Amino acid sequence: MKRFTFLLCFLLLAATAWAAEVNQATEEKIRNSLSVLLPGLVPDAVRDTPVDNLYEVTFGTRVVYMTGDGRFLIQGKVMDLETREEITEKRLSELKLNALAKISEDQMLVYGPADAAHTVTVFTDIDCGFCRKLHAQMAQYNAAGIRIRYLFYPRAGVGSDSYDKAVSVWCADDRKSAMDAAKAGKKIDARTCENPVAEQYELGQALRVQGTPALILEDGEMLPGYVPPDKLRILLDQRRAAAGG
């Protein structure tokens, strides 16, 4: 967990390297233009970019760009062809990490020790076939030094059978045993209580989860789909080495 926290801090510090303070008049122009285009929707932040007269505007985990005069809005990805840096993708990853950092682990189901070499956050659907395959190999992931943190993402939405199962798992006396049984296709007792399932589903939608399992790595990249334990460990090691960790 300490390594994960360190990497998160490193990314957030690196993100501010080119995020110079935006001139107040410029920011005001941008915000005023957006208030006309999108009344009632207030940007979280307006930041400088490496591109002259182009500014980044964030709404939650969404990114758009505007010119300094507030006239032109650009939706798309910015890439530095000289350094090959995916500027927009990097920023989106940072925003995902920021969103996840707001969720305490007592609102997740966590498998693996706190001192594992890597921590991966997984949006999961109890009835998803590849989610079940991943869960069936939980011991292998943990043995490979990978700690899995589950967030619920019932693909059929709030009120579906998968949603009800997720709530029942959360409300069970032994959540992990209930999750193990549900993932194995066994019937579990229906339960209701105060739970984070709907909130986590909404977060998944905000992060544009397209399917499950959706793996969010330590650098914020989202991998759609199942990845075997050994391949995931190799990938995590490679990405950490590339980040200088």
Residue pairs with C-beta under 8 A, 6 or more apart in sequence:
1 114
1 115
1 116
1 119
1 147
2 115
3 117
3 118
3 245
4 118
4 119
4 218
6 245
7 218
7 219
7 240
7 243
7 245
8 97
8 101
8 218
10 243
10 244
10 245
11 93
11 94
11 97
11 219
11 220
11 243
12 94
12 97
12 98
15 90
15 91
15 94
18 48
18 49
18 50
19 47
19 48
20 48
21 48
22 46
22 47
22 48
22 55
23 68
26 55
26 68
27 46
27 55
29 68
29 69
29 70
30 43
30 46
30 55
30 57
30 66
30 68
30 70
31 42
31 43
31 46
32 70
33 66
33 70
33 71
33 73
34 41
34 43
34 57
34 66
34 70
34 73
35 42
37 73
41 59
43 57
43 58
43 59
44 58
44 59
44 60
45 56
45 57
45 58
46 55
46 56
46 57
47 55
47 56
47 57
47 58
48 55
48 56
49 55
49 56
49 65
49 78
49 87
50 80
50 87
51 78
53 67
53 68
54 65
54 66
54 67
54 68
54 74
54 78
55 65
55 66
55 67
55 68
56 63
56 64
56 65
56 91
57 63
57 64
57 65
57 66
58 91
58 95
60 95
60 99
60 206
61 92
61 95
61 96
61 99
61 206
61 207
61 208
63 88
63 91
63 92
63 95
64 73
64 74
64 75
65 73
65 74
65 75
65 76
65 78
66 72
66 73
66 74
76 88
77 86
77 87
77 88
77 89
78 87
78 88
79 85
79 86
79 87
79 88
80 87
89 221
92 220
93 219
93 220
93 221
94 220
95 220
96 207
96 216
96 220
96 222
97 219
97 220
99 203
99 206
99 207
100 121
100 216
103 151
103 200
103 203
105 149
107 196
107 200
108 121
108 149
108 150
108 151
109 149
109 150
109 169
109 175
109 176
109 179
110 147
110 148
110 149
110 150
111 138
111 141
111 142
111 147
111 148
111 149
111 150
111 176
112 119
112 141
112 142
112 146
112 147
112 148
113 142
113 147
114 147
116 142
116 145
116 146
116 147
117 145
117 146
117 233
117 236
118 145
118 146
118 147
118 218
118 233
118 236
118 237
118 240
119 146
119 147
119 149
119 218
120 146
120 147
120 148
120 149
120 215
120 216
120 217
120 218
120 232
120 236
121 149
121 151
121 215
121 216
122 134
122 148
122 149
122 150
122 151
122 213
122 214
122 215
122 216
123 151
123 152
123 153
123 200
123 204
123 207
123 209
123 212
123 213
123 214
123 216
124 131
124 134
124 135
124 150
124 151
124 152
124 153
124 212
124 213
125 131
125 152
125 153
125 154
125 155
125 162
125 212
125 213
126 154
126 162
126 165
126 166
126 169
126 179
126 182
126 183
127 161
127 162
127 165
128 155
128 211
128 212
128 213
130 212
130 213
130 225
130 226
131 183
131 212
131 213
131 226
132 183
132 184
132 185
133 226
134 141
134 148
134 213
134 226
135 179
135 180
135 183
136 183
136 184
137 228
137 229
138 148
140 229
140 230
141 148
141 229
141 232
142 148
143 229
144 229
144 230
144 232
144 233
145 233
146 229
146 232
146 233
146 236
150 179
151 200
151 203
151 204
152 166
152 170
152 196
152 197
152 200
152 201
153 200
153 201
153 204
153 209
153 212
153 214
154 160
154 162
154 163
154 165
154 166
154 197
154 201
155 162
155 211
155 212
156 162
156 163
157 163
157 201
158 197
158 198
158 201
163 197
163 198
163 201
164 190
165 182
165 188
166 195
166 197
167 191
167 192
167 193
167 195
167 197
168 178
168 182
168 188
168 189
168 190
168 191
168 192
169 175
169 178
169 179
169 182
169 188
170 191
170 193
170 195
170 196
170 197
171 191
171 192
171 193
171 195
172 178
172 188
172 189
172 191
178 188
181 187
181 188
182 188
204 214
207 214
207 216
207 222
208 222
209 222
210 224
211 224
211 225
213 225
213 226
214 222
214 223
214 224
214 225
215 222
215 223
215 224
215 225
215 227
215 232
216 222
216 223
217 223
217 235
217 236
217 239
218 236
218 239
218 240
219 239
219 243
221 239
227 235
